[in-house]
Amino acid sequence: MKIKNINIDNIGRFSNLNIDFSKDDGGIHNHIILIGNNGSGKTSILESIALALSWFVSRVKTDKGSGTQINELKIKNDANSGSIKIDVIDRDSEFSWMISKSKKGKKNMHPSNFEGLNRLVDIYRTDYTENNDISFPILTYYDANRGVLDIPLRIRTKHSFDQLNGYDNSLKGSVDYRTFFEWFREKEDIENEEKVSLFNSVVSNSEFDSEFFNKLNNLGDKQLNAVRQALSIFLPEFQNFRVERKPRIHLAVDKNGERLNLEQLSQGEKLTMAMVGDIARRLVIMNPYINNPLLGKGIIIIDEAELHMHPKWQRSLVERLNNTFPNCQFIYTTHSPLLISDFRDVYCLSLSNGELEELDQMFGLDVNQVLLDAMETDVRNSNIQNLVDDFRDSISQKDIIKAEIYFTQLNELLPENHIELIKSRLLLKKIKLINEKD
């Protein structure tokens, strides 16, 4: 499943916003990035998409189930009602549905329409009833508050890990680390029990031959191995993810050869590992019958994708997600120029005053150019930039008196080895020599 189009009418600051994710060749973009100032409406778009998808999740789980309703407070003040219409492509066909909400006492001229949704859901429910080997698309949303991880000291409740449980809390906005940890521990326990059983059977028969070691090496839970693989692809500096039970139960990992408890990692490392692990866990649960469940399909929404990440990680984030989950569609928001300039196949949209503008290809551009052209932000402190500009104007006009004044101000503000100060000093020296010759 991929989103082809989303229309948001009278929700948040949008009167009638239509976003088309289609390519010129008829395909659908896999990586969509929304940029814009704070308050431009980026998060409102992600929340609207998650809300629309929640109706698919609810009706797959329960016939006639209801997803998230539009909050009346989200409807524009001057409107009687608001609506969200989504068009998705699934199994080479297009399906559309619309969720609408009117203010109390107001007549809704465009009521909700779930005809397309019901047709799509019926296909999945029928296949799930008649076959045991179908896959479901992952649908998950991570909001900007996901930075707080619920790391359990102990697991008091038991969750079910059936195929449709891959949708549990998937569109709530948070990283479900607690459930991930419980799932990882349960899978690892089963894996260890199988290894012990194999070892005991060999001990009783005294058959420690090459076949035993081959079986031991190949023994492992398919789903758990896929999650380990995802974490290793995305975080190659981390290896051997495992559950340890002393001094208390926790998830451990080796980083550059050093054993670490999850809680010893940085906030960015913990958050990234938890999010990637959550995506991988949901994919393997919902695609249990394909050889590589990481090739499963679906839609992943990430608000402020660069959250807590060092620029080095920001630069490779989209590429790593693409390499780890190649068949998923990602929709991000970001304030980082690195996310939109370091992966070629990115569809970047800029929001301003409730309007949407498609940006030209940003791949390979200098970060400063992205800041200036796409994010309309100075590449340095505006006061320093103004002084640099004034100094250069004075030089071009051969006004040495003004140039020396601006240079003196720069010299007082900047460190001795600052590149602009060095360049300005050389320019001033050059123009003085020219004047002396004249």
Secondary structure, DSSP 8 states (H G I E B T S, - for coil): -EEEEEEEESBTTBSSEEEE-B-TTS-B-SEEEEEE-TTSSHHHHHHHHHHHHHHHHHHHHSTT-------GGGB-TT-SEEEEEEEEEETTEEEEEEEEEE-TT---SS--B-HHHHHHHHHHHHHHHH-S-----EEEEE-TTTTS----SS--S-----GGGGGTTTTSBS--HHHHHHHHHHHHHHHHHHHHHHHHHHHHHT--SHHHHHHHHH-S-HHHHHHHHHHHHH-TTEEEEEEE-SSS-EEEEEETTEEEEGGGS-HHHHHHHHHHHHHHHHHHHH-TTSS-GGG--EEEEESSTTTT--HHHHHHHHHHHHHHSTTEEEEEE-S-HHHHHS-SS-EEEEEETTEEEE----TT--HHHHHHHTS---SS-HHHHHHHHHHHHHHHTT-HHHHHHHHHHHHHHS-TT-HHHHHHHHHHHHHHHHHHH-
